[in-house]
Amino acid sequence: MSAKSEGLSMAKSEEPTAKSVVADVAARKLDPNDVVAVINMAKGGEIVFEFYPDDAPKTVDNFITLTNKGFYNGLTFHRVVAGFVVQGGDPLGNGSGDAGYNLPAEFNKQKHVTGTVAMARSSDPNSASCQFYICLAPQPSLDGKYTVFGQTIKGMDIVKGIKIGDVMKTVRILPKSEYKK
């Protein structure tokens, strides 16, 4: 996506760790409507978003699967365009990496509003893989052209402060009922 064109078993006495929580969530096969993604930034702060599994089921499943494998841990936000988007999730850190496969486009009715989470792609509509972006402001020119799969519900102040190279320390999938706001 160019800047100006459309072109994620423990003993009862143990404290949970990120790894045990991820394993627990994966083992329970939770409904994507009942979980959130939690991005803990290395510089501090947390970004939380919910999913739109009815609108983008394959994309939501892909993001949850990659997150549960630890794919996003330690990756950066490699692209920041003021008033537009922050973009991350590239294993190469330069905008050219992918997860080794592409996803089919799941363009839907969700609008690009402040905090929208959507898949980045090349000029090929079916080229999304692992890179995602978060809108810093409404972007109606992107509506219907990119797969929107979530909405930020906490941490837009953190999103708006992201700089190129900022690291996602951990990205986890947590049940909404267990997430502490």
C-alpha positions as CSV (number, residue, x, y, z in Angstrom):
1,M,0.0,0.0,0.0
2,S,1.5,3.3,-0.9
3,A,1.2,6.5,1.2
4,K,-0.9,8.5,-1.2
5,S,-2.5,5.8,-3.4
6,E,-4.5,2.6,-2.7
7,G,-1.5,1.2,-4.2
8,L,-1.1,-13.6,16.9
9,S,-1.0,-26.3,30.7
10,M,0.1,-24.7,33.7
11,A,-0.2,-25.7,37.3
12,K,-2.8,-23.8,39.4
13,S,-0.1,-22.3,41.6
14,E,2.0,-20.8,38.7
15,E,1.6,-17.3,37.5
16,P,0.6,-17.3,33.8
17,T,3.3,-16.4,31.3
18,A,2.7,-15.0,27.8
19,K,3.6,-18.5,26.4
20,S,1.2,-20.3,28.7
21,V,-1.6,-17.9,28.0
22,V,-1.1,-18.3,24.2
23,A,-1.1,-22.1,24.5
24,D,-4.2,-21.9,26.6
25,V,-6.1,-19.7,24.2
26,A,-5.0,-21.9,21.2
27,A,-6.0,-25.1,23.1
28,R,-9.5,-23.7,23.9
29,K,-10.1,-22.8,20.3
30,L,-11.9,-19.6,21.3
31,D,-14.4,-18.0,19.1
32,P,-12.8,-15.0,17.4
33,N,-15.7,-12.8,18.5
34,D,-14.6,-13.5,22.1
35,V,-10.9,-12.5,21.9
36,V,-8.8,-9.4,21.5
37,A,-5.3,-8.9,20.1
38,V,-2.9,-7.2,22.6
39,I,0.2,-5.5,21.3
40,N,2.8,-4.7,24.0
41,M,5.2,-2.1,22.7
42,A,8.9,-2.4,23.7
43,K,9.0,1.3,24.5
44,G,5.9,0.9,26.8
45,G,2.2,1.0,26.2
46,E,-0.4,-1.4,24.9
47,I,-2.6,-1.4,21.8
48,V,-5.7,-3.6,21.9
49,F,-8.0,-4.4,19.1
50,E,-11.1,-6.6,18.5
51,F,-11.7,-8.6,15.4
52,Y,-14.4,-8.7,12.7
53,P,-14.6,-12.5,12.0
54,D,-17.9,-12.2,10.2
55,D,-16.5,-9.8,7.7
56,A,-13.0,-11.2,7.2
57,P,-12.9,-14.8,8.6
58,K,-9.8,-16.0,6.8
59,T,-7.9,-12.9,7.6
60,V,-8.9,-13.0,11.3
61,D,-7.9,-16.7,11.5
62,N,-4.6,-15.9,9.8
63,F,-3.8,-13.1,12.2
64,I,-4.7,-15.2,15.3
65,T,-2.7,-18.2,14.0
66,L,0.4,-16.1,13.3
67,T,0.1,-14.4,16.7
68,N,-0.3,-17.7,18.5
69,K,2.9,-18.9,16.8
70,G,4.8,-15.8,18.0
71,F,5.2,-14.5,14.5
72,Y,4.7,-10.8,15.4
73,N,6.8,-10.8,18.6
74,G,9.8,-8.5,18.1
75,L,8.7,-7.2,14.7
76,T,8.6,-3.4,14.0
77,F,6.4,-0.8,12.6
78,H,8.4,-0.1,9.5
79,R,6.1,2.6,7.9
80,V,4.5,5.6,9.5
81,V,2.7,8.3,7.5
82,A,1.4,11.1,9.6
83,G,-2.4,11.5,9.4
84,F,-2.6,8.2,7.4
85,V,-1.4,4.9,8.8
86,V,1.2,3.0,10.9
87,Q,2.2,-0.3,9.3
88,G,4.0,-3.3,10.7
89,G,4.1,-7.1,10.7
90,D,6.9,-7.5,8.1
91,P,9.4,-10.1,9.1
92,L,12.1,-8.3,7.0
93,G,11.2,-4.9,8.5
94,N,11.2,-3.0,5.2
95,G,7.8,-3.6,3.7
96,S,8.8,-6.4,1.4
97,G,8.4,-9.5,3.6
98,D,5.5,-11.9,4.0
99,A,4.6,-15.1,5.8
100,G,5.3,-17.3,2.7
101,Y,1.8,-17.3,1.3
102,N,-1.0,-14.8,0.3
103,L,-4.5,-14.5,1.5
104,P,-7.6,-14.0,-0.7
105,A,-9.0,-10.5,-0.4
106,E,-12.0,-10.1,1.9
107,F,-13.1,-6.6,1.1
108,N,-16.1,-5.8,3.3
109,K,-18.5,-3.1,4.5
110,Q,-16.2,-2.0,7.4
111,K,-15.0,1.6,6.9
112,H,-11.5,2.9,7.4
113,V,-12.0,5.1,10.5
114,T,-9.5,6.1,13.1
115,G,-8.2,2.9,14.7
116,T,-9.2,0.6,11.9
117,V,-6.9,-2.5,11.6
118,A,-6.5,-3.8,8.0
119,M,-4.2,-5.9,5.9
120,A,-1.5,-4.2,3.8
121,R,-1.0,-5.6,0.3
122,S,0.7,-4.8,-3.0
123,S,-1.3,-3.8,-6.2
124,D,-2.5,-7.4,-6.3
125,P,-5.8,-7.5,-4.3
126,N,-4.9,-11.1,-3.2
127,S,-1.4,-10.4,-2.0
128,A,-2.0,-9.7,1.8
129,S,-0.1,-12.0,4.1
130,C,1.1,-10.8,7.5
131,Q,1.6,-7.0,7.2
132,F,-1.2,-4.9,8.8
133,Y,-1.9,-1.2,9.3
134,I,-3.8,0.9,11.8
135,C,-5.5,4.1,10.5
136,L,-4.5,7.3,12.3
137,A,-7.5,9.1,10.9
138,P,-10.5,8.2,8.6
139,Q,-9.4,7.0,5.2
140,P,-12.5,6.7,3.0
141,S,-10.4,6.3,-0.1
142,L,-9.3,2.9,1.1
143,D,-12.8,1.6,1.8
144,G,-13.6,-1.6,-0.2
145,K,-10.0,-1.9,-1.5
146,Y,-8.3,-3.4,1.6
147,T,-9.4,-6.1,4.0
148,V,-10.5,-4.5,7.3
149,F,-10.4,-7.1,10.0
150,G,-10.4,-5.3,13.3
151,Q,-10.8,-2.1,15.3
152,T,-8.6,-0.6,18.0
153,I,-10.4,-0.4,21.3
154,K,-7.5,0.8,23.5
155,G,-4.2,2.6,22.9
156,M,-4.8,5.0,20.1
157,D,-2.6,7.4,22.0
158,I,0.2,4.7,21.7
159,V,-0.6,4.2,18.0
160,K,-0.4,7.9,17.3
161,G,3.0,8.0,19.0
162,I,4.5,5.2,16.9
163,K,7.8,6.0,15.1
164,I,9.5,4.0,12.3
165,G,11.4,1.1,13.9
166,D,9.3,0.9,17.1
167,V,9.1,-2.7,18.2
168,M,6.1,-4.9,19.1
169,K,7.6,-6.7,22.1
170,T,4.8,-9.2,22.3
171,V,1.5,-9.7,20.4
172,R,-1.0,-12.0,22.2
173,I,-4.5,-13.2,21.7
174,L,-6.5,-13.0,24.9
175,P,-10.1,-13.8,25.8
176,K,-12.1,-10.6,26.2
177,S,-13.4,-11.9,29.5
178,E,-9.8,-12.3,30.8
179,Y,-8.3,-9.1,29.4
180,K,-7.8,-6.5,32.0
181,K,-8.6,-3.1,30.6
